[in-house]
Amino acid sequence: MIRNEKCFDTTMYGSMYGHEITGGWSELNKLAQKDGDFKSGLRYVCNVMLWESEGSQVYAFFRNDEENENYFMSIE
């Protein structure tokens, strides 16, 4: 499930806005497909760490340039 856009306060890049992916890799796979084929502009960018006030979590950061959207998935 994709949550609404929110702000992620990262240690390296400051505040970044995007959608949190809570459905894991299967949800990310659905985002990467268009019409059942991998034709989207979704790409992995890097891992980001949130500030300690945010819980010091690490997220994988993905970007879809075609839709101008950012996605973050928690790495546990």
C-alpha positions as CSV (number, residue, x, y, z in Angstrom):
1,M,0.0,0.0,0.0
2,I,1.3,3.5,-0.8
3,R,0.7,6.2,1.7
4,N,0.0,9.8,1.0
5,E,3.0,12.1,0.2
6,K,4.9,13.1,3.3
7,C,8.2,14.8,4.2
8,F,11.2,12.7,5.0
9,D,14.0,14.6,6.9
10,T,17.2,12.9,5.8
11,T,20.7,13.4,7.2
12,M,22.4,13.9,3.8
13,Y,19.8,15.7,1.6
14,G,17.6,17.6,4.0
15,S,13.8,17.4,3.6
16,M,12.6,15.3,0.7
17,Y,8.9,14.7,-0.2
18,G,7.5,11.5,-1.5
19,H,5.3,8.5,-1.0
20,E,6.0,5.8,1.5
21,I,5.8,2.2,0.2
22,T,4.4,0.0,2.9
23,G,3.7,-3.1,0.8
24,G,7.3,-4.1,0.3
25,W,8.9,-5.3,-2.8
26,S,5.7,-6.5,-4.4
27,E,4.2,-3.0,-4.2
28,L,7.4,-1.6,-5.7
29,N,7.1,-4.2,-8.5
30,K,3.6,-3.0,-9.3
31,L,4.8,0.6,-9.5
32,A,7.5,-0.4,-11.9
33,Q,5.1,-2.0,-14.4
34,K,2.9,-0.3,-16.9
35,D,0.4,-2.5,-18.8
36,G,2.1,-5.6,-17.4
37,D,5.5,-4.8,-18.7
38,F,8.5,-3.0,-17.1
39,K,8.2,0.3,-19.0
40,S,8.1,2.9,-16.3
41,G,10.8,5.4,-15.4
42,L,11.0,4.1,-11.8
43,R,14.6,3.8,-10.7
44,Y,16.6,3.2,-7.5
45,V,18.5,6.3,-6.5
46,C,20.1,5.6,-3.1
47,N,19.6,4.7,0.6
48,V,18.8,7.6,2.9
49,M,18.8,7.8,6.7
50,L,16.3,9.9,8.7
51,W,17.3,12.2,11.5
52,E,17.4,10.6,15.0
53,S,14.2,12.6,15.8
54,E,12.6,10.6,13.0
55,G,13.8,7.3,14.5
56,S,17.1,6.9,12.5
57,Q,15.4,4.7,10.0
58,V,17.0,3.8,6.7
59,Y,14.9,4.0,3.5
60,A,15.5,3.0,-0.1
61,F,14.8,6.0,-2.3
62,F,13.2,5.5,-5.7
63,R,12.3,8.1,-8.3
64,N,9.9,8.0,-11.2
65,D,11.0,10.8,-13.5
66,E,8.1,10.3,-15.9
67,E,5.5,11.1,-13.2
68,N,7.8,13.4,-11.2
69,E,7.2,11.3,-8.0
70,N,9.5,10.1,-5.2
71,Y,9.0,6.8,-3.3
72,F,10.5,5.6,-0.1
73,M,10.6,2.1,1.2
74,S,11.8,1.3,4.8
75,I,14.7,-1.1,4.9
76,E,14.5,-3.3,8.0
